[in-house]
Amino acid sequence: MKDYKNLFLKILKNGGLFFILIVFTFYFVFKDMDLRTVISTISEVNIFYLLIAAVSMCIFLLCEAINFRRNLSVFGYKTNLLKCVNYSINGFFFSSITPSASGGQPMQIYQMYKDDVKISHSTLVLFVEFIFFQTVTIMYALIGFISQRSLLLGNINSLMILFVVGVGCNLFMLMLIVSVLFYSEGVRNILNVLVRFLHFCKFKKADMIKEKVESVIDEYKDCSMYIVKNKGIIFKTFITKCVQIFALHSIPYWIYCSFGFSEYSIFTFVGAQAVLFISVSALPLPGSVGASESGFLMLYKLLFPVTVLNEAMLLSRGISFYLFVFLCGLFLLVKWVGDSKVKRAERIKAAKESKVYKQRAVQQI
């Protein structure tokens, strides 16, 4: 697992980009704002709804943990919910601070490996999670766009371009995955045609590419068999994922309620947030920092009064992202310190036992 430890250090190093983006984002957000007015406005919101928003984020993390526990149990692992919450927290934190959320799943695999979960099993469980995350994200985005099209069309054309790109990229990825899962032979045939073309073009690494793609196809085949054999588990995973994404997308609504507004329903906000979420997902930025804030100001000017729009953005992104990145990071730091103390104590104990054993051996001689 040395590669995963190196990856951990690389992720922390690349996290610098995340913090740089935060600095620039908040500079442009605050440069034309009166901080006293912002603080005064935020101090008057209803705390109860902010707590509901925070609970929604907890539900988001908990739902993923439930899915981990459910799917790992199929392989015979008696994993408690607390460990699975740890996997979920690792995924959220490292996905948030790395471009295109590339660091989350490797760190989850590493954490599961430390808990004696085979890499093949953890990879499969995470792959199932990824499939349903893509499916539900696209589903909510399309439903949101269709249900709120009269509100969206003609008002935010620039965001609609990103929406089309985001849906297109995510849908292409999902269709590619489904094709590999259930039409692997057809994908192999296409792969053989491409490899022959690369050979014709005298591309030296054609065989290496073929070997890597075929290994991925074999891994996906295991996943397709898992899905077919565990339909009940898969259905529950899908429903849990729907609850998870709904909880995440509902946060702007609770911020809306905290200001005392009630004109629009929770479904309007969930639909709008689903459109925004998939739109900014097309940009390879850590946590979509900058893009999400700009998109919020662009999209929610249709729902929030202009007088509180900036404050609403700060509260929504603050709770749904920055607060929980901080809390998850703090949790991981405390856990790392605790684990280090335990390992140090075990090493000291082992050293003492070894010393005692050697002394007894000498005395016997």
C-alpha positions as CSV (number, residue, x, y, z in Angstrom):
1,M,0.0,0.0,0.0
2,K,3.0,2.3,-0.4
3,D,1.5,3.8,-3.5
4,Y,-1.6,4.9,-1.5
5,K,0.7,6.5,1.1
6,N,2.5,8.4,-1.6
7,L,-0.9,9.3,-3.1
8,F,-2.0,10.7,0.3
9,L,1.0,13.0,0.4
10,K,0.4,14.0,-3.2
11,I,-3.2,14.9,-2.5
12,L,-2.2,17.0,0.5
13,K,0.3,18.8,-1.7
14,N,-2.2,19.4,-4.5
15,G,-4.6,20.7,-1.9
16,G,-2.7,23.9,-2.1
17,L,-4.6,24.7,-5.3
18,F,-7.8,24.3,-3.3
19,F,-6.8,27.0,-0.8
20,I,-5.6,29.3,-3.5
21,L,-8.9,29.1,-5.2
22,I,-10.7,29.8,-1.9
23,V,-8.7,33.0,-1.4
24,F,-9.4,34.3,-4.9
25,T,-13.1,33.3,-4.7
26,F,-13.7,35.1,-1.5
27,Y,-11.6,38.1,-2.6
28,F,-13.9,38.6,-5.6
29,V,-17.0,37.9,-3.5
30,F,-16.2,40.4,-0.7
31,K,-14.4,43.2,-2.6
32,D,-17.6,45.1,-3.4
33,M,-19.5,44.1,-0.3
34,D,-20.0,45.9,3.0
35,L,-18.9,43.3,5.6
36,R,-20.9,45.0,8.4
37,T,-24.0,44.7,6.3
38,V,-23.3,41.1,5.5
39,I,-22.7,40.3,9.2
40,S,-25.8,42.2,10.2
41,T,-28.0,40.3,7.7
42,I,-26.6,36.9,8.6
43,S,-27.1,37.5,12.3
44,E,-30.8,38.0,11.7
45,V,-31.5,34.6,10.0
46,N,-33.4,31.8,11.7
47,I,-30.8,29.5,13.3
48,F,-33.2,26.6,13.3
49,Y,-33.2,26.3,9.5
50,L,-29.4,26.5,9.4
51,L,-29.3,23.5,11.7
52,I,-31.6,21.7,9.4
53,A,-29.2,22.5,6.5
54,A,-26.3,21.1,8.6
55,V,-28.3,18.0,9.4
56,S,-29.0,17.6,5.7
57,M,-25.2,17.4,5.1
58,C,-24.9,14.8,7.9
59,I,-27.6,12.8,6.1
60,F,-25.6,13.1,2.9
61,L,-22.5,11.6,4.6
62,L,-24.6,9.0,6.5
63,C,-26.4,7.7,3.4
64,E,-23.1,6.9,1.7
65,A,-21.9,5.2,4.9
66,I,-25.1,3.1,4.9
67,N,-24.5,2.0,1.3
68,F,-20.9,1.0,2.2
69,R,-22.0,-1.1,5.1
70,R,-24.8,-2.7,3.1
71,N,-22.6,-3.6,0.1
72,L,-19.6,-4.7,2.2
73,S,-21.9,-7.1,4.2
74,V,-22.5,-9.0,0.9
75,F,-18.8,-10.0,1.0
76,G,-19.1,-11.1,4.6
77,Y,-17.5,-8.1,6.2
78,K,-19.1,-7.2,9.6
79,T,-18.3,-3.5,9.3
80,N,-19.9,-1.2,11.8
81,L,-21.5,2.1,10.8
82,L,-18.8,4.2,12.5
83,K,-16.1,2.8,10.2
84,C,-18.2,3.4,7.2
85,V,-18.8,7.0,8.2
86,N,-15.0,7.3,8.3
87,Y,-14.9,6.0,4.7
88,S,-17.6,8.5,3.7
89,I,-15.7,11.4,5.5
90,N,-12.5,10.5,3.7
91,G,-14.2,10.5,0.4
92,F,-15.9,13.8,0.9
93,F,-12.8,15.6,2.2
94,F,-10.3,14.3,-0.4
95,S,-12.8,14.7,-3.3
96,S,-13.3,18.3,-2.2
97,I,-9.7,19.3,-2.2
98,T,-8.5,17.6,-5.4
99,P,-9.3,18.5,-9.0
100,S,-12.2,16.5,-10.5
101,A,-12.7,14.8,-7.1
102,S,-9.9,12.5,-8.1
103,G,-8.6,11.9,-4.6
104,G,-11.7,10.6,-2.8
105,Q,-12.0,7.0,-4.0
106,P,-8.3,6.1,-3.7
107,M,-8.3,7.3,-0.1
108,Q,-11.4,5.3,0.6
109,I,-9.8,2.2,-0.8
110,Y,-6.8,2.8,1.4
111,Q,-8.9,3.2,4.5
112,M,-10.8,0.0,3.7
113,Y,-7.6,-1.8,3.1
114,K,-6.4,-0.7,6.6
115,D,-9.6,-2.4,8.0
116,D,-8.7,-5.6,6.2
117,V,-11.1,-5.1,3.2
118,K,-9.7,-6.7,0.0
119,I,-8.9,-4.1,-2.6
120,S,-11.0,-6.0,-5.2
121,H,-14.0,-5.8,-2.9
122,S,-13.6,-2.2,-1.9
123,T,-13.1,-1.2,-5.6
124,L,-16.3,-3.0,-6.6
125,V,-18.3,-1.4,-3.8
126,L,-17.0,2.1,-4.7
127,F,-17.7,1.4,-8.3
128,V,-21.4,0.6,-7.5
129,E,-21.5,3.8,-5.5
130,F,-20.1,5.8,-8.5
131,I,-22.6,4.3,-10.9
132,F,-25.6,5.3,-8.8
133,F,-24.1,8.7,-8.0
134,Q,-23.9,9.4,-11.7
135,T,-27.3,7.9,-12.4
136,V,-29.1,9.9,-9.6
137,T,-27.2,13.1,-10.4
138,I,-28.2,13.0,-14.0
139,M,-31.8,12.0,-13.1
140,Y,-32.2,14.9,-10.7
141,A,-30.6,17.4,-13.1
142,L,-32.9,16.4,-16.0
143,I,-36.0,16.4,-13.8
144,G,-34.9,19.8,-12.3
145,F,-34.4,21.3,-15.8
146,I,-37.7,20.0,-17.1
147,S,-39.7,21.0,-14.1
148,Q,-38.1,24.5,-13.8
149,R,-37.5,25.2,-17.5
150,S,-39.9,28.2,-17.5
151,L,-37.8,29.7,-14.7
152,L,-34.4,28.8,-16.2
153,L,-34.7,29.4,-19.9
154,G,-34.0,32.9,-21.2
155,N,-32.6,34.0,-17.8
156,I,-29.3,32.3,-17.5
157,N,-28.1,31.3,-21.0
158,S,-24.4,31.1,-20.0
159,L,-25.2,28.6,-17.2
160,M,-27.3,26.6,-19.7
161,I,-24.2,26.0,-21.8
162,L,-22.4,24.5,-18.8
163,F,-25.5,22.5,-18.0
164,V,-25.5,20.9,-21.5
165,V,-21.8,20.2,-21.2
166,G,-22.2,18.8,-17.7
167,V,-25.1,16.5,-18.6
168,G,-23.4,15.4,-21.8
169,C,-20.1,14.5,-20.0
170,N,-21.8,12.7,-17.2
171,L,-24.3,10.9,-19.5
172,F,-21.4,9.8,-21.8
173,M,-19.5,8.5,-18.8
174,L,-22.6,6.6,-17.6
175,M,-23.4,5.1,-21.0
176,L,-19.7,4.0,-21.4
177,I,-19.9,2.3,-18.0
178,V,-23.2,0.6,-18.8
179,S,-21.8,-0.6,-22.1
180,V,-18.7,-2.1,-20.5
181,L,-20.8,-3.7,-17.7
182,F,-23.4,-5.4,-19.9
183,Y,-22.0,-5.3,-23.5
184,S,-18.4,-6.2,-22.8
185,E,-18.0,-8.3,-25.9
186,G,-19.1,-5.4,-28.1
187,V,-16.7,-3.1,-26.3
188,R,-13.9,-5.6,-26.9
189,N,-14.7,-5.7,-30.6
190,I,-14.6,-1.9,-30.8
191,L,-11.3,-2.0,-28.8
192,N,-9.8,-4.5,-31.3
193,V,-10.7,-2.3,-34.2
194,L,-9.1,0.7,-32.5
195,V,-6.0,-1.2,-31.7
196,R,-5.6,-2.4,-35.3
197,F,-6.0,1.3,-36.4
198,L,-3.3,2.3,-33.9
199,H,-1.0,-0.4,-35.2
200,F,-1.7,0.9,-38.7
201,C,-0.6,4.3,-37.5
202,K,2.5,2.7,-36.0
203,F,1.5,3.7,-32.5
204,K,4.0,1.9,-30.2
205,K,1.8,1.7,-27.1
206,A,-1.2,0.2,-28.7
207,D,-0.8,-3.2,-27.1
208,M,-0.2,-1.7,-23.7
209,I,-3.4,0.3,-24.0
210,K,-5.3,-2.8,-25.1
211,E,-4.0,-4.7,-22.1
212,K,-5.0,-2.0,-19.6
213,V,-8.5,-1.5,-21.1
214,E,-9.1,-5.3,-21.1
215,S,-8.1,-5.5,-17.4
216,V,-10.7,-2.7,-16.7
217,I,-13.3,-4.6,-18.7
218,D,-12.6,-7.7,-16.6
219,E,-13.1,-5.7,-13.4
220,Y,-16.3,-4.2,-14.7
221,K,-17.5,-7.8,-15.5
222,D,-17.2,-8.7,-11.8
223,C,-19.3,-5.6,-11.0
224,S,-22.0,-6.6,-13.5
225,M,-22.3,-10.0,-12.0
226,Y,-22.6,-8.4,-8.5
227,I,-25.4,-6.2,-9.7
228,V,-27.3,-9.1,-11.3
229,K,-26.9,-11.4,-8.3
230,N,-27.9,-8.8,-5.7
231,K,-30.9,-6.9,-7.1
232,G,-32.4,-6.3,-3.7
233,I,-29.2,-4.7,-2.4
234,I,-28.8,-2.7,-5.5
235,F,-32.4,-1.3,-5.3
236,K,-31.8,-0.3,-1.7
237,T,-28.5,1.3,-2.7
238,F,-30.3,3.3,-5.4
239,I,-33.1,4.5,-3.0
240,T,-30.5,5.5,-0.4
241,K,-28.5,7.4,-3.1
242,C,-31.7,9.3,-4.1
243,V,-32.2,10.3,-0.4
244,Q,-28.5,11.3,-0.2
245,I,-28.6,13.6,-3.2
246,F,-32.0,15.1,-2.3
247,A,-30.6,16.0,1.1
248,L,-27.6,17.7,-0.5
249,H,-29.7,19.7,-3.0
250,S,-32.2,20.8,-0.4
251,I,-29.7,23.0,1.5
252,P,-30.3,26.2,-0.5
253,Y,-34.0,25.8,0.4
254,W,-33.3,25.7,4.1
255,I,-31.2,28.8,3.7
256,Y,-34.1,30.4,1.8
257,C,-36.4,29.6,4.8
258,S,-33.9,30.9,7.3
259,F,-34.5,34.4,5.8
260,G,-38.2,34.0,6.4
261,F,-39.2,33.5,2.7
262,S,-41.8,30.9,1.6
263,E,-42.8,31.7,-1.9
264,Y,-41.0,28.8,-3.6
265,S,-41.2,25.1,-2.6
266,I,-38.4,22.7,-1.7
267,F,-38.8,21.0,-5.0
268,T,-38.1,24.2,-6.9
269,F,-34.8,24.6,-5.0
270,V,-33.8,20.9,-5.3
271,G,-34.5,21.1,-9.1
272,A,-32.5,24.3,-9.5
273,Q,-29.6,23.0,-7.3
274,A,-29.5,19.8,-9.4
275,V,-29.1,21.9,-12.5
276,L,-26.3,24.0,-10.9
277,F,-24.5,20.9,-9.4
278,I,-24.2,19.1,-12.7
279,S,-23.3,22.3,-14.6
280,V,-20.3,23.0,-12.4
281,S,-19.3,19.3,-12.3
282,A,-17.9,19.7,-15.9
283,L,-15.2,22.0,-14.6
284,P,-12.1,20.2,-13.2
285,L,-11.8,22.5,-10.1
286,P,-11.3,21.2,-6.5
287,G,-14.8,21.2,-4.9
288,S,-16.0,23.4,-7.8
289,V,-14.6,26.4,-5.8
290,G,-15.3,29.6,-7.7
291,A,-17.7,28.0,-10.2
292,S,-20.3,27.0,-7.6
293,E,-20.2,30.5,-6.0
294,S,-20.6,32.2,-9.3
295,G,-23.2,29.8,-10.5
296,F,-25.2,30.3,-7.3
297,L,-25.2,34.1,-7.7
298,M,-26.3,33.6,-11.3
299,L,-29.0,31.0,-10.8
300,Y,-30.5,32.0,-7.4
301,K,-31.0,35.6,-8.3
302,L,-34.2,34.2,-9.8
303,L,-35.3,32.9,-6.4
304,F,-33.7,35.1,-3.7
305,P,-34.2,38.9,-3.4
306,V,-31.0,40.7,-4.6
307,T,-30.7,42.3,-1.1
308,V,-29.8,38.9,0.5
309,L,-28.3,37.0,-2.5
310,N,-24.7,37.3,-1.4
311,E,-25.4,36.3,2.2
312,A,-27.5,33.4,1.0
313,M,-24.6,32.2,-1.2
314,L,-22.2,32.4,1.8
315,L,-24.5,30.5,4.0
316,S,-25.4,27.8,1.5
317,R,-21.8,27.1,0.3
318,G,-20.6,27.6,3.9
319,I,-22.7,24.8,5.2
320,S,-22.8,22.5,2.2
321,F,-19.1,22.7,1.6
322,Y,-16.7,24.8,3.6
323,L,-18.0,24.0,7.0
324,F,-18.0,20.2,6.4
325,V,-14.6,20.3,4.6
326,F,-13.2,21.9,7.8
327,L,-15.1,19.4,10.1
328,C,-14.1,16.4,8.0
329,G,-10.5,17.6,7.9
330,L,-10.5,18.1,11.7
331,F,-12.0,14.7,12.2
332,L,-9.3,13.0,10.0
333,L,-6.6,15.0,11.8
334,V,-7.8,14.0,15.3
335,K,-8.2,10.4,14.1
336,W,-4.7,10.4,12.6
337,V,-3.2,11.7,15.9
338,G,-5.1,9.1,17.8
339,D,-4.1,6.2,15.5
340,S,-0.4,7.4,15.8
341,K,-0.6,7.3,19.6
342,V,-2.1,3.8,19.5
343,K,0.6,2.6,17.1
344,R,3.4,4.2,19.2
345,A,2.0,2.5,22.3
346,E,1.9,-0.9,20.5
347,R,5.5,-0.5,19.4
348,I,6.6,0.4,22.9
349,K,4.7,-2.6,24.3
350,A,6.2,-4.9,21.7
351,A,9.7,-3.6,22.4
352,K,9.2,-4.2,26.2
353,E,7.9,-7.7,25.6
354,S,10.8,-8.4,23.3
355,K,13.3,-7.1,26.0
356,V,11.7,-9.3,28.7
357,Y,11.8,-12.3,26.4
358,K,15.5,-11.8,25.7
359,Q,16.3,-11.3,29.5
360,R,14.5,-14.6,30.3
361,A,16.3,-16.4,27.5
362,V,19.7,-15.1,28.9
363,Q,18.7,-16.2,32.5
364,Q,17.8,-19.7,31.3
365,I,21.2,-20.0,29.6
